[in-house]
Amino acid sequence: ITRAIRSHGVMKGVIVPETMDESAIKELFDTPLETQLVRRVTTREIKHIGDGRFHVAVMDYGAKANILRDLVRNDCRLTVFPAETKAEEVLAINPDGIFLSNGPGDPKDVPYIVEEVKKMIGKKPIFGICLGLQMLGLALGGKSRKLTFGHRGANHPVKDIRTGRVYITSQNHGYVIDEASLPDEVVITHRNLHDNTLEGFEVPSKKIMCVQYHPEASPGPTDNLYLFKQFVKMMEEN
């Protein structure tokens, strides 16, 4: 198994009893649940968290609790929306900014989210993490692709291209946005030093910032908490 994965990359697999019928095994691979992962982990109702100065609409695609805590620590009050909420409902609360959360699965499996993100771009400052970056990438016209080997763990070196500084990051994703597919207005800000893949970008004209890794850590290093402060600054300037 190790040799197969090393040669061909990450792939689906199951461990089953040797007596299990092949048709039953095939059913495990054909399950539609894999394309419904975001629907399974998002909040079922709108939630309100914190009482800070900046009102942030959080799109919950499976948001880690520590992301929400870090936003609150940075003087934000949050209105957390289910993943399938329409853009019009989000914009109706007139937030200072919009946060697109992390979440599971292939970004191509949630076109209904991409369509709503398109409607929010340019309306308010937006910060995306992990799946949130991928939603922004697809909404801007980019394309995603599966990594041969996903990025997992809490020790990935990422370079901030603007400053030259290298940060150690926590990561958990199997897909990336192909930067060659992004429009010219996109500015690449972060790059993975293991495989040179895209780890962050901005669109200054549309007040967008996003990263592919997890700056909130928990677990992992806390090198990247500065990004939450950048988001707050973007909202303040807006």
C-alpha positions as CSV (number, residue, x, y, z in Angstrom):
1,I,0.0,0.0,0.0
2,T,2.8,2.4,0.9
3,R,4.6,1.8,-2.4
4,A,1.4,2.3,-4.4
5,I,0.6,5.6,-2.7
6,R,4.2,6.7,-3.1
7,S,4.1,6.0,-6.8
8,H,0.6,7.1,-7.7
9,G,-0.3,9.7,-5.0
10,V,-3.2,9.8,-2.6
11,M,-6.1,7.6,-3.6
12,K,-9.3,6.1,-2.1
13,G,-9.0,2.9,-0.1
14,V,-10.9,0.8,2.3
15,I,-9.9,-2.0,4.7
16,V,-12.5,-4.8,4.7
17,P,-12.7,-8.4,5.8
18,E,-11.4,-10.8,3.1
19,T,-14.8,-12.5,3.0
20,M,-16.6,-9.3,1.9
21,D,-18.3,-9.4,-1.5
22,E,-16.7,-7.3,-4.2
23,S,-20.1,-5.6,-5.0
24,A,-20.4,-4.5,-1.4
25,I,-16.9,-3.1,-1.5
26,K,-17.8,-1.2,-4.7
27,E,-20.8,0.4,-3.0
28,L,-18.4,2.0,-0.4
29,F,-16.7,3.9,-3.3
30,D,-20.0,4.9,-5.0
31,T,-21.6,6.5,-1.9
32,P,-22.8,10.1,-2.7
33,L,-22.0,11.2,0.9
34,E,-18.5,12.4,-0.2
35,T,-20.0,15.2,-2.3
36,Q,-22.2,16.4,0.6
37,L,-19.5,16.9,3.2
38,V,-20.0,20.6,3.7
39,R,-23.8,20.1,4.2
40,R,-23.0,17.6,6.9
41,V,-20.7,19.9,9.0
42,T,-22.1,23.4,8.6
43,T,-24.2,25.0,11.3
44,R,-28.0,24.4,11.0
45,E,-29.0,27.8,12.2
46,I,-27.7,31.4,12.3
47,K,-25.6,32.0,15.4
48,H,-24.3,35.2,17.0
49,I,-21.0,35.3,18.8
50,G,-19.1,38.1,20.6
51,D,-19.7,41.8,20.9
52,G,-16.7,43.4,19.2
53,R,-16.5,46.6,17.2
54,F,-16.4,44.9,13.7
55,H,-19.4,42.9,12.5
56,V,-18.3,39.9,10.5
57,A,-20.5,37.6,8.5
58,V,-19.1,34.1,8.8
59,M,-19.9,31.6,6.1
60,D,-19.6,28.3,7.9
61,Y,-18.4,25.5,5.6
62,G,-17.1,23.5,8.6
63,A,-15.4,26.3,10.5
64,K,-12.9,25.4,13.2
65,A,-13.9,26.8,16.6
66,N,-10.5,28.5,17.1
67,I,-11.0,30.6,13.9
68,L,-14.1,32.0,15.5
69,R,-12.3,32.6,18.8
70,D,-9.5,34.4,17.0
71,L,-11.9,36.7,15.2
72,V,-13.6,37.5,18.5
73,R,-10.2,38.1,20.1
74,N,-9.6,40.7,17.4
75,D,-12.6,42.8,18.3
76,C,-15.1,41.2,16.0
77,R,-18.7,40.2,16.6
78,L,-19.9,37.3,14.4
79,T,-23.0,36.3,12.7
80,V,-22.5,32.7,11.6
81,F,-24.5,31.6,8.6
82,P,-25.2,28.1,7.2
83,A,-23.2,27.2,4.1
84,E,-26.2,27.4,1.7
85,T,-27.2,30.9,2.8
86,K,-27.9,33.2,-0.2
87,A,-25.6,36.2,-0.7
88,E,-28.5,38.6,-0.5
89,E,-29.3,37.5,3.1
90,V,-25.7,37.9,4.1
91,L,-25.3,41.3,2.6
92,A,-28.7,42.4,4.2
93,I,-27.1,42.6,7.6
94,N,-24.5,45.1,6.3
95,P,-21.5,43.5,7.8
96,D,-18.1,45.2,8.0
97,G,-16.5,42.1,6.4
98,I,-17.2,38.6,5.3
99,F,-15.2,35.5,6.4
100,L,-15.2,32.3,4.3
101,S,-14.3,29.3,6.5
102,N,-12.4,26.1,6.0
103,G,-14.3,23.0,5.2
104,P,-14.0,19.4,3.8
105,G,-13.9,17.8,0.4
106,D,-13.4,18.7,-3.2
107,P,-14.1,22.4,-3.9
108,K,-15.8,21.4,-7.2
109,D,-18.5,19.6,-5.2
110,V,-20.0,22.8,-3.9
111,P,-20.9,25.0,-7.0
112,Y,-23.8,26.4,-5.1
113,I,-21.4,28.1,-2.7
114,V,-19.2,29.4,-5.5
115,E,-22.3,31.1,-7.1
116,E,-23.1,32.9,-3.8
117,V,-19.4,34.0,-3.3
118,K,-19.4,35.5,-6.7
119,K,-22.3,37.8,-5.6
120,M,-20.4,38.9,-2.5
121,I,-17.1,39.8,-4.2
122,G,-16.5,43.5,-4.3
123,K,-19.3,44.3,-1.9
124,K,-17.4,43.9,1.4
125,P,-13.9,43.0,2.5
126,I,-13.5,39.2,2.4
127,F,-11.1,36.9,4.2
128,G,-10.9,33.2,3.3
129,I,-9.1,30.3,4.9
130,C,-8.5,26.9,3.2
131,L,-11.8,26.0,1.5
132,G,-12.6,29.7,1.7
133,L,-9.6,30.4,-0.5
134,Q,-10.7,27.8,-3.0
135,M,-14.2,29.2,-3.1
136,L,-12.7,32.6,-3.9
137,G,-10.4,31.1,-6.5
138,L,-13.2,29.4,-8.3
139,A,-15.5,32.4,-8.0
140,L,-12.8,34.6,-9.7
141,G,-12.7,32.1,-12.6
142,G,-9.8,30.0,-11.5
143,K,-9.5,26.2,-11.5
144,S,-8.8,23.7,-8.7
145,R,-6.8,20.5,-8.8
146,K,-6.1,17.6,-6.6
147,L,-2.6,17.4,-5.0
148,T,-0.6,14.2,-5.6
149,F,0.1,14.3,-1.9
150,G,-2.1,16.4,0.4
151,H,-0.7,18.9,2.8
152,R,-1.3,17.5,6.3
153,G,0.3,18.4,9.6
154,A,1.6,21.4,11.6
155,N,5.1,22.0,10.2
156,H,4.8,23.3,6.6
157,P,7.1,26.2,5.6
158,V,5.3,28.9,3.8
159,K,6.9,32.1,2.4
160,D,5.2,35.4,2.5
161,I,6.3,36.7,-0.9
162,R,5.7,40.4,0.1
163,T,8.2,40.3,3.0
164,G,10.4,37.3,2.3
165,R,9.6,35.9,5.7
166,V,9.1,32.2,6.1
167,Y,6.3,31.0,8.5
168,I,5.7,27.5,9.9
169,T,2.1,26.6,9.2
170,S,-0.6,24.1,10.1
171,Q,-2.2,22.6,7.0
172,N,-5.0,20.1,6.1
173,H,-6.0,20.1,2.5
174,G,-5.9,17.8,-0.5
175,Y,-6.8,20.4,-3.3
176,V,-5.2,23.7,-4.4
177,I,-6.1,26.4,-6.9
178,D,-4.0,26.5,-10.0
179,E,-2.5,30.0,-9.9
180,A,-2.0,30.0,-13.7
181,S,-5.8,29.9,-14.1
182,L,-6.4,33.1,-12.0
183,P,-7.0,36.5,-13.5
184,D,-4.3,39.1,-13.7
185,E,-5.8,41.2,-10.9
186,V,-4.9,38.5,-8.4
187,V,-1.7,39.0,-6.4
188,I,0.0,35.9,-5.1
189,T,1.1,36.5,-1.5
190,H,2.1,33.1,-0.1
191,R,3.8,30.0,-1.5
192,N,4.5,26.5,0.0
193,L,8.2,25.8,0.1
194,H,7.8,22.0,-0.1
195,D,6.1,22.0,-3.5
196,N,5.9,25.6,-4.6
197,T,2.0,25.5,-4.6
198,L,-0.2,28.5,-4.0
199,E,-0.8,29.2,-0.3
200,G,-2.3,32.7,-0.4
201,F,-3.5,35.6,-2.6
202,E,-5.0,39.0,-2.5
203,V,-7.2,41.1,-4.9
204,P,-6.6,44.6,-3.6
205,S,-9.2,46.2,-5.9
206,K,-11.9,43.9,-4.5
207,K,-10.6,43.9,-0.9
208,I,-10.0,40.2,-0.8
209,M,-7.3,38.3,1.2
210,C,-7.1,34.6,1.7
211,V,-4.7,31.7,2.6
212,Q,-4.8,28.0,2.0
213,Y,-3.3,27.0,5.4
214,H,-4.7,27.4,8.9
215,P,-3.3,30.6,10.6
216,E,-5.5,29.9,13.7
217,A,-3.3,26.9,14.5
218,S,-4.9,24.7,17.3
219,P,-3.1,22.5,16.8
220,G,0.1,24.0,15.3
221,P,2.3,27.1,15.5
222,T,0.9,30.5,16.1
223,D,3.2,32.3,13.7
224,N,0.3,33.4,11.5
225,L,-2.1,35.1,13.8
226,Y,-1.1,38.4,12.2
227,L,-3.5,37.6,9.3
228,F,-6.5,38.2,11.6
229,K,-5.2,41.7,12.4
230,Q,-4.7,42.3,8.6
231,F,-8.4,41.5,8.1
232,V,-9.4,43.8,10.8
233,K,-7.3,46.6,9.3
234,M,-8.9,46.0,5.9
235,M,-12.3,46.4,7.4
236,E,-11.3,49.5,9.4
237,E,-9.9,51.1,6.2
238,N,-13.0,50.3,4.3
